[in-house]
Amino acid sequence: MKDVKKCRRKELQKGRLEPLRIREDAAGIDIGAEEIFVAVPPQSTDEPVRSFQTFTGELHRMADWLVACGVRTVAMESTGVYWIPAFQILEARGIEVCLVNAQHAKNVPGRKTDVMDCQWLQQLHSMGLLQASFRPPDQVCVIRSLMRHRESLVQSASQQVLHMQKSLDQMNLHLHHVMSDITGKTGLAILDAIFTGQRDPKVLAKLRDRRIKASEETVAQALEGDYRREHLFTLKQSLAGYRFVQVQLADCDEQIAALLEEFNPKVDPEERPLAPPRKRSNGEEEEKREEYYRILGVDLTLVDGIGAGTIGTLISEVGPDFSRFRSGAAMASWAGLSPNRQVSGGKLQRSKTKKIRSRVAYAFRMAANSLLKSTSALGNIFRRLRAKLGAPKAITAMAHRLLGIVYFLVTHQQTFDSRVLEQQQQQQQEREKAHLHRKALKFGFKLVPIAD
C-alpha cells in the first residue's frame, strides 16, 4: 500500500507546472521561403511587427533591429530548411534562438496570418511556454549534413542499379538473377565486356569468379538475349552513373573521416587498445570501429546488434556528448521510441509512439531486428518480446532498450558486459520454472526434471 501511495505521489509531482517566467526580451519569428515576419515586445518599439525578406543582407538587418530592441531570445518554428540561415546569423549575434516544434506552438482556431503567427510565438515565448528542440553543436551539425548527403548518394547508387536491372530485363538477360550483385567483380567485368562488343555467352561466362554459386553453364544461359541498341545505351549510361556516384561516395567518406579526426578523443586506442572484434570484418569497418571508440571512449560494437553504421548515425545525429538528455529514457523519447501516453479521465486513451522521422530510431530498429537469430542474451530478450508483443512493437521496444544500454555505456564510460544480461536471463528462467511448478501443484501435478 505504501508503494502505491509513493508512486501516486511521484506522479502528482510530475504534473506540477513551473511558474510562468515573463521575459520582456523575447521575440517571435514566423519563417517563410521568401518573407520573414518578426514580432518584438510592444513596449520596445513603436512598430512591434516587421517583415524582412530572406536575402542575407535582410537577415543581418533583422538581427540589427532585434539587438536595437533589446531582444536576447527568439523563438522560431523549424520550417523545412528555411530557418537555418536565420538561426545561424542570430546565433552569431549572441541571441539565444529557441527552435520549437510547430505542433507545440499551434494557435487557437480562427484567422491565421503570418503577423498573428509571429505575435503568438512571441507571446508564448515571453511566458516561457515553449521548449527548445534538440540541436547538436555546430561540429556535429557539419558531420550530420555530410552523413545525410551520403545517405542520398547511396540511394542514388541503388537507383542506378535498378535502372541497370531494368535494361537487362528488357534484353532478356538474366545476369542479375543468377548472381546476387551485378555491381560486384564478376558483374562489372561482364558488363564491360558487353560494351566492348562481346556477345558470345560462353566467352562472357568465363569471366565468372569462382565465388559465384551459379555454374558457368548457368551464367552462359543467362547471357543469351536480345542485345538491342537502345537498351544497351540506357544500360551504359546507368553503369556510368553508378560509377560516378561511387566516386562521390569515396570523396564524401574521405571528408567525413577528416572531420571525425577533429573530435576531441575520450580515450587513446594505443594506451587502451580495442578488444578483438566479435565477428570478422574488413579493414574499412575496423578503421571506423577504432575511430568511434576514440570519440566515444567505449566500444559499442560489443553490444549485439550494434555495428559501425549504427554508431556513425548516432554520432552524426546526437554527437559524443549525451548530457543534453537527462536519462536514456529521455533520449529514447526524443528519438520516437517511447510510448506517447495520453490519459484522460483516469483512462489510457493512446500509448502509441510518435510518428516522427528519426534516423536514430531507424538505425536502432534495424539493429534490434538483427537480433532475431542471435544466440546472445539480447537475442533471447528480443525473441521473448516478439512472442509477447508481435514483431512491430517488439522491434520498437528492443530498439528502446538498445538505446538505453548505449546511453548508459557512453555516459558512465563502461565496457559492455554480457554477463549482466545472462544473469538476468537466468533469473527470468528461474521465475518461469517457479511459476510452472505452482501451476502444476494447483492442478494436482508435480513437475519432475528429465534425467540426462
C-alpha positions, 0 to 999 in steps of 0.5 A, a space after each residue: 500500500 505504501 508503494 502505491 501511495 509513493 508512486 501516486 505521489 511521484 506522479 502528482 509531482 510530475 504534473 506540477 507546472 513551473 511558474 510562468 517566467 515573463 521575459 520582456 526580451 523575447 521575440 517571435 519569428 514566423 519563417 517563410 521561403 521568401 518573407 520573414 515576419 518578426 514580432 518584438 515586445 510592444 513596449 520596445 518599439 513603436 512598430 512591434 511587427 516587421 517583415 524582412 525578406 530572406 536575402 542575407 543582407 535582410 537577415 543581418 538587418 533583422 538581427 540589427 533591429 532585434 539587438 536595437 530592441 533589446 531582444 536576447 531570445 527568439 523563438 522560431 518554428 523549424 520550417 523545412 530548411 528555411 530557418 537555418 540561415 536565420 538561426 545561424 546569423 542570430 546565433 552569431 549575434 549572441 541571441 539565444 534562438 529557441 527552435 520549437 516544434 510547430 505542433 507545440 506552438 499551434 494557435 487557437 482556431 480562427 484567422 491565421 496570418 503570418 503577423 498573428 503567427 509571429 505575435 503568438 510565438 512571441 507571446 508564448 515565448 515571453 511566458 516561457 511556454 515553449 521548449 527548445 528542440 534538440 540541436 547538436 553543436 555546430 561540429 556535429 551539425 557539419 558531420 550530420 549534413 555530410 552523413 545525410 548527403 551520403 545517405 542520398 548518394 547511396 540511394 542514388 547508387 541503388 537507383 542506378 542499379 535498378 535502372 541497370 536491372 531494368 535494361 537487362 530485363 528488357 534484353 532478356 538477360 538474366 545476369 542479375 538473377 543468377 548472381 546476387 550483385 551485378 555491381 560486384 567483380 564478376 558483374 562489372 567485368 561482364 558488363 564491360 565486356 558487353 560494351 566492348 562488343 562481346 556477345 558470345 555467352 560462353 566467352 562472357 561466362 568465363 569471366 565468372 569468379 569462382 565465388 559465384 554459386 551459379 555454374 558457368 553453364 548457368 551464367 552462359 544461359 543467362 547471357 543469351 538475349 536480345 542485345 538491342 541498341 537502345 537498351 544497351 545505351 540506357 544500360 551504359 549510361 546507368 553503369 556510368 552513373 553508378 560509377 560516378 556516384 561511387 566516386 562521390 561516395 569515396 570523396 564524401 567518406 574521405 571528408 567525413 573521416 577528416 572531420 571525425 579526426 577533429 573530435 576531441 578523443 575520450 580515450 587513446 586506442 594505443 594506451 587502451 587498445 580495442 578488444 578483438 572484434 566479435 565477428 570478422 570484418 574488413 579493414 574499412 569497418 575496423 578503421 571506423 570501429 577504432 575511430 568511434 571508440 576514440 570519440 566515444 571512449 567505449 566500444 559499442 560494437 560489443 553490444 549485439 546488434 550494434 555495428 559501425 553504421 549504427 554508431 556513425 548515425 548516432 554520432 552524426 545525429 546526437 554527437 559524443 556528448 549525451 548530457 543534453 538528455 537527462 536519462 536514456 529514457 529521455 533520449 529514447 523519447 526524443 528519438 520516437 521510441 517511447 510510448 506517447 501516453 495520453 490519459 484522460 479521465 483516469 483512462 489510457 486513451 493512446 500509448 502509441 509512439 510518435 510518428 516522427 522521422 528519426 534516423 536514430 530510431 531507424 538505425 536502432 530498429 534495424 539493429 534490434 531486428 538483427 537480433 532475431 537469430 542471435 544466440 546472445 542474451 539480447 537475442 533471447 530478450 528480443 525473441 521473448 518480446 516478439 512472442 509477447 508483443 508481435 514483431 512491430 512493437 517488439 522491434 520498437 521496444 528492443 530498439 528502446 532498450 538498445 538505446 538505453 544500454 548505449 546511453 548508459 555505456 557512453 555516459 558512465 564510460 563502461 565496457 559492455 558486459 554480457 554477463 549482466 544480461 545472462 544473469 538476468 536471463 537466468 533469473 527470468 528462467 528461474 521465475 518461469 520454472 517457479 511459476 510452472 511448478 505452482 501451476 502444476 501443484 494447483 492442478 494436482 501435478 508435480 513437475 519432475 526434471 528429465 534425467 540426462 
